[in-house]
Amino acid sequence: RELAAEVFEHLPLEDQEKLLHAFGSEQVAQILNDIAPDDRTALLEELPAAVTQKLLALLNPEQRKIATELLGYPKNSIGRRMTPRYVAIQQNWTVAEVLAELRRQEHKRDTINQLYVTDSRGRLVDYVRLRNLVVVPPQTSVLELLENRQIFLRAADDQETAVAAFKKYDVTMLPVVDSGDVLVGIVTVDDVLDVA
């Protein structure tokens, strides 16, 4: 099942559509629930509205909520390209608390090389690198490890803004904030390469 979802994500959109029509509802539901949210959004936005609605109904409640949120952003916006699979940590935590949180969120392990630091309201403060976190004593404060780089994307901005930012900063992922600077997702370089 995991392999099927992984392969499906890498197929051209036309082939994905053909497979969805060929599969039964149960198979389609499994694949749609398992693929990355940003890849699912790219597929759903290409389909006719009636088909998209039918497919949304096949998603489990958590994935349906994510899918509708991402589809709510303007077409060709960064919000459509982002994934909500990121790890946010609080600025007042210690390294020990961060490591405990990482163990709880092990399903997000592909995005933990950068951990996004937020305040109590969810607003983006900065980020810390995992490699810096694991070499310091457990009682070290997250505030001592901040990178002091205020680089982020806005969810409503055009996707081309993301392409320019990735070129300028030479990074593999960037955080995405809403109009209130609340962290809402991340964009990874593979998604930006698709746009470019």
ABEGO torsion letter per residue (X at the ends): XAAAAAAAAABBAAAAAAAAAABBAAAAAAAAAABBAAAAAAAAAABBAAAAAAAAAABBAAAAAAAAAAAABBBGBAAAABBABBBBBBAABBAAAAAAAAAAAAAAAAAAABBBBBBAAGBBABBBBAAAAAABBAABBAAAABAGBBBBBBAABBAAAAAAAAAAAGBABBBBBBAAGBBAEBBBAAAAAAAX
